[in-house]
Amino acid sequence: MTKSALFLLSLLLPLSASLSAQAYRPDVLGPPYESRTFVLAPDGEDTPPVCTLVRRQAPAGATTALLYVHGYNDYFFQSALGDSAAAHGYAFYAIDLHDYGRSIRRGRDPFYAADLRDYHADLDSALAEVRGEGYGRIVLMGHSTGGLIVADYAQERGPRAGLAALVLNSPFLDWNFGPLLERVVIPTVSGLGRLFPRWKVQGEGVDTYARSLLRSERGEWDFDTAWKKPRGWPKRAGWIRAIRKAQQRVRRGRIGCPVLVLMSDTSMVETAEWRDDYLRADIVLSVEDIRRYAARLGPRVTCLAVRGGVHDLILSPRPARDEAYRLLFRFLADLP
């Protein structure tokens, strides 16, 4: 499909960005990053949600764009990903979904969604903007819950999404719980979430994973802990229901574009007590679950493990981080 045809196709998507979207402005990351905010306007909301698109200055001659979607209790701060994409010749964009990071607004409930399809309007707006800037060939990349969101989007939109590929970084394809919780408790809470969506079913967690990332603790990274809270955010029954429903949808296996699923080679159970092994394993999700359910996403799935990777592979200590990048850009280079 030609670039012009893809751009025309994007105009047919059910866009939800208002005409009052702000112009690009310097981003909190600083040059060469800038951001733009789109006002999403669902009916009956006094404080409408917004989404924020971050772009990096594109390298000359770029024809393919990579659009990154963060995970739960997260936002885009990994400028090294954008810099690496540019170094490999790709235009790079990232989105802070509504009620996350740059898109948090007073009076709204951060991180909450009663249906992950609520984020499809954010992606419609971002994809239309990217195509409007001349990139008809787009790869959508998501981490953890962001991986589930983009997989759900690709399945629900189908060929209309016009995606060249998906890249899923440790996607949230299943709960990392025991059989009793997954077979009894989660379905029960999910059912109650339909009636009592704002019911808090879990408080804040431990901060071990955040400690494995933060430069001030055991990691290599700096991020805003008001936007990415070390102990997470209380979970609501409606959100539990939204995750479960999306997981069920993506298991239908209807994603037609090529899909790369990256994950660690090891999982461990996160506890409050620090262990150095947490720097070499996924302590959030089960890699066996990721592998099992990744195979159900569609007919063109490549699933690869990164030895010694953490939950967000691009934040892993070296050499795992380098291997994650190598696998990512090899996959992109091999796309038809």
TORTORMAR-581583 format. One record per residue (C-alpha): x, y, z. Coordinates in steps of 0.02 Angstrom, whole numbers, plus 50000, padded with zeros to 5 digits. Example, Ala and Ser with C-alpha at 12.3 -4.5 7.8 and 13.67 -1.06 7.14 Angstrom:
{site {50615,49775,50390}},
{site {50684,49947,50357}},
This chain:
{site {50000,50000,50000}},
{site {50070,50170,49954}},
{site {50106,50309,50078}},
{site {49968,50417,50004}},
{site {49843,50275,50017}},
{site {49888,50245,50199}},
{site {49869,50429,50238}},
{site {49696,50432,50159}},
{site {49653,50274,50255}},
{site {49702,50359,50418}},
{site {49574,50495,50385}},
{site {49437,50364,50393}},
{site {49481,50312,50570}},
{site {49364,50373,50708}},
{site {49475,50514,50768}},
{site {49440,50595,50935}},
{site {49567,50736,50939}},
{site {49493,50908,50947}},
{site {49538,51044,50824}},
{site {49617,51142,50967}},
{site {49770,51029,50982}},
{site {49921,51129,51039}},
{site {50068,51159,50925}},
{site {50228,51064,50960}},
{site {50330,51141,51101}},
{site {50493,51099,51192}},
{site {50471,50940,51293}},
{site {50527,50902,51471}},
{site {50662,50791,51394}},
{site {50734,50941,51304}},
{site {50799,50951,51125}},
{site {50785,50860,51007}},
{site {50619,50807,51088}},
{site {50459,50908,51079}},
{site {50278,50870,51124}},
{site {50101,50910,51074}},
{site {49940,50887,51173}},
{site {49774,50833,51099}},
{site {49610,50862,51190}},
{site {49498,50710,51184}},
{site {49315,50756,51200}},
{site {49201,50616,51261}},
{site {49022,50668,51297}},
{site {48975,50722,51472}},
{site {49147,50756,51547}},
{site {49179,50924,51630}},
{site {49368,50897,51623}},
{site {49403,50811,51457}},
{site {49553,50694,51447}},
{site {49706,50737,51345}},
{site {49843,50634,51267}},
{site {50019,50697,51233}},
{site {50123,50650,51083}},
{site {50312,50665,51099}},
{site {50421,50665,50944}},
{site {50606,50663,50915}},
{site {50686,50759,50773}},
{site {50688,50631,50632}},
{site {50845,50581,50538}},
{site {50856,50633,50357}},
{site {50775,50512,50238}},
{site {50672,50420,50369}},
{site {50524,50328,50292}},
{site {50466,50222,50439}},
{site {50405,50285,50608}},
{site {50410,50195,50775}},
{site {50271,50247,50896}},
{site {50299,50192,51077}},
{site {50163,50165,51209}},
{site {50213,50155,51394}},
{site {50147,50035,51526}},
{site {50039,50054,51681}},
{site {50102,50177,51813}},
{site {50221,50244,51682}},
{site {50257,50377,51550}},
{site {50385,50406,51413}},
{site {50555,50451,51484}},
{site {50670,50328,51394}},
{site {50753,50451,51275}},
{site {50885,50319,51238}},
{site {50751,50222,51143}},
{site {50711,50372,51033}},
{site {50895,50409,51007}},
{site {50929,50229,50957}},
{site {50782,50230,50836}},
{site {50848,50389,50755}},
{site {51023,50316,50744}},
{site {50949,50169,50647}},
{site {50858,50285,50527}},
{site {50682,50285,50601}},
{site {50570,50430,50646}},
{site {50521,50412,50828}},
{site {50364,50459,50924}},
{site {50296,50414,51095}},
{site {50128,50446,51177}},
{site {50080,50480,51357}},
{site {49905,50409,51359}},
{site {49766,50508,51441}},
{site {49783,50520,51631}},
{site {49966,50468,51624}},
{site {50125,50571,51639}},
{site {50117,50730,51536}},
{site {49930,50698,51511}},
{site {49879,50698,51695}},
{site {49750,50832,51732}},
{site {49681,50890,51900}},
{site {49511,50818,51941}},
{site {49538,50657,51844}},
{site {49585,50483,51908}},
{site {49764,50445,51855}},
{site {49798,50277,51772}},
{site {49616,50219,51778}},
{site {49517,50147,51633}},
{site {49356,50048,51636}},
{site {49393,49983,51460}},
{site {49563,49979,51374}},
{site {49474,50024,51213}},
{site {49458,50198,51290}},
{site {49640,50221,51237}},
{site {49603,50184,51054}},
{site {49555,50367,51029}},
{site {49729,50417,51091}},
{site {49809,50300,50966}},
{site {49696,50357,50824}},
{site {49748,50537,50857}},
{site {49933,50495,50870}},
{site {49933,50387,50713}},
{site {49842,50520,50613}},
{site {49971,50649,50667}},
{site {50117,50535,50622}},
{site {50041,50496,50452}},
{site {50004,50679,50426}},
{site {50190,50713,50445}},
{site {50225,50597,50300}},
{site {50252,50425,50376}},
{site {50134,50297,50302}},
{site {50237,50152,50369}},
{site {50218,50142,50559}},
{site {50272,50013,50688}},
{site {50176,50019,50853}},
{site {50277,49969,51007}},
{site {50206,49942,51181}},
{site {50275,49893,51351}},
{site {50180,49787,51479}},
{site {50001,49857,51489}},
{site {50048,49965,51340}},
{site {50088,49803,51248}},
{site {49914,49738,51289}},
{site {49837,49903,51233}},
{site {49924,49905,51064}},
{site {49886,49721,51035}},
{site {49703,49753,51076}},
{site {49705,49904,50960}},
{site {49782,49807,50815}},
{site {49655,49667,50836}},
{site {49502,49780,50853}},
{site {49551,49898,50712}},
{site {49613,49760,50598}},
{site {49681,49810,50427}},
{site {49609,49986,50451}},
{site {49750,50020,50574}},
{site {49872,50009,50429}},
{site {50017,49952,50541}},
{site {50178,49883,50470}},
{site {50209,49782,50630}},
{site {50190,49772,50818}},
{site {50331,49760,50945}},
{site {50280,49703,51119}},
{site {50403,49725,51262}},
{site {50352,49607,51405}},
{site {50166,49624,51364}},
{site {50034,49602,51499}},
{site {49948,49453,51418}},
{site {49904,49363,51581}},
{site {49901,49389,51769}},
{site {50054,49334,51865}},
{site {49954,49246,52001}},
{site {49923,49069,52061}},
{site {49781,48959,51996}},
{site {49656,49006,52132}},
{site {49675,49192,52103}},
{site {49673,49178,51914}},
{site {49528,49055,51900}},
{site {49417,49116,52043}},
{site {49467,49284,52117}},
{site {49505,49380,51957}},
{site {49342,49327,51869}},
{site {49244,49370,52026}},
{site {49323,49541,52046}},
{site {49301,49570,51859}},
{site {49116,49533,51874}},
{site {49098,49649,52022}},
{site {49194,49781,51924}},
{site {49045,49797,51808}},
{site {48937,49851,51955}},
{site {49068,49938,52064}},
{site {49204,49997,51945}},
{site {49286,50118,52068}},
{site {49301,49991,52209}},
{site {49483,49985,52267}},
{site {49534,49803,52276}},
{site {49721,49825,52300}},
{site {49823,49961,52381}},
{site {50000,50015,52340}},
{site {50130,49878,52316}},
{site {50313,49859,52360}},
{site {50444,49970,52280}},
{site {50572,49836,52233}},
{site {50549,49851,52045}},
{site {50566,50040,52053}},
{site {50724,50020,52156}},
{site {50796,49908,52021}},
{site {50774,50051,51896}},
{site {50809,50213,51990}},
{site {50985,50284,51980}},
{site {50969,50339,52161}},
{site {50941,50158,52211}},
{site {51005,50005,52114}},
{site {50970,50056,51934}},
{site {51030,50175,51798}},
{site {50879,50286,51764}},
{site {50800,50448,51821}},
{site {50612,50474,51811}},
{site {50476,50578,51890}},
{site {50411,50477,52037}},
{site {50248,50574,52035}},
{site {50216,50505,51860}},
{site {50293,50334,51891}},
{site {50260,50296,52073}},
{site {50385,50179,52158}},
{site {50245,50088,52251}},
{site {50121,50095,52109}},
{site {49941,50151,52117}},
{site {49788,50071,52199}},
{site {49698,49951,52081}},
{site {49510,49965,52053}},
{site {49387,49829,52008}},
{site {49342,49916,51846}},
{site {49525,49917,51793}},
{site {49541,49731,51835}},
{site {49391,49700,51723}},
{site {49464,49806,51584}},
{site {49628,49708,51585}},
{site {49541,49538,51588}},
{site {49425,49583,51445}},
{site {49570,49647,51338}},
{site {49671,49490,51373}},
{site {49524,49384,51317}},
{site {49504,49486,51158}},
{site {49685,49473,51101}},
{site {49682,49284,51123}},
{site {49566,49273,50974}},
{site {49723,49277,50868}},
{site {49667,49402,50737}},
{site {49819,49515,50728}},
{site {49871,49502,50546}},
{site {50030,49608,50543}},
{site {50202,49540,50598}},
{site {50222,49540,50787}},
{site {50384,49536,50887}},
{site {50365,49486,51069}},
{site {50518,49516,51179}},
{site {50532,49456,51358}},
{site {50659,49408,51489}},
{site {50718,49229,51502}},
{site {50679,49223,51689}},
{site {50540,49274,51808}},
{site {50550,49295,51996}},
{site {50421,49339,52128}},
{site {50443,49518,52188}},
{site {50458,49541,52376}},
{site {50498,49689,52487}},
{site {50669,49616,52526}},
{site {50802,49663,52399}},
{site {50894,49529,52299}},
{site {51027,49566,52169}},
{site {50943,49437,52056}},
{site {50804,49565,52031}},
{site {50924,49655,51912}},
{site {50921,49503,51796}},
{site {50740,49446,51793}},
{site {50560,49500,51762}},
{site {50487,49523,51936}},
{site {50319,49589,51873}},
{site {50254,49460,51748}},
{site {50281,49276,51710}},
{site {50386,49248,51555}},
{site {50304,49078,51534}},
{site {50134,49161,51526}},
{site {50199,49288,51400}},
{site {50269,49149,51290}},
{site {50110,49045,51302}},
{site {49988,49184,51258}},
{site {50100,49271,51132}},
{site {50079,49120,51019}},
{site {49891,49155,51015}},
{site {49903,49334,50953}},
{site {49906,49293,50768}},
{site {49989,49193,50630}},
{site {50148,49298,50615}},
{site {50219,49306,50792}},
{site {50404,49299,50833}},
{site {50437,49271,51019}},
{site {50614,49297,51084}},
{site {50691,49294,51258}},
{site {50825,49415,51318}},
{site {50943,49335,51441}},
{site {50955,49433,51602}},
{site {50822,49560,51552}},
{site {50710,49649,51676}},
{site {50524,49684,51652}},
{site {50555,49835,51541}},
{site {50690,49762,51431}},
{site {50754,49929,51367}},
{site {50791,49978,51547}},
{site {50888,49818,51582}},
{site {51071,49826,51635}},
{site {51195,49787,51499}},
{site {51222,49668,51409}},
{site {51035,49625,51413}},
{site {50986,49801,51358}},
{site {51102,49792,51209}},
{site {51029,49624,51159}},
{site {50851,49692,51169}},
{site {50899,49834,51052}},
{site {50987,49714,50934}},
{site {50833,49602,50921}},
{site {50717,49752,50899}},
{site {50813,49831,50756}},
{site {50850,49666,50671}},
{site {50662,49632,50668}},
{site {50626,49805,50597}},
{site {50761,49787,50465}},
{site {50690,49619,50409}},
{site {50511,49681,50388}},
{site {50446,49664,50210}},
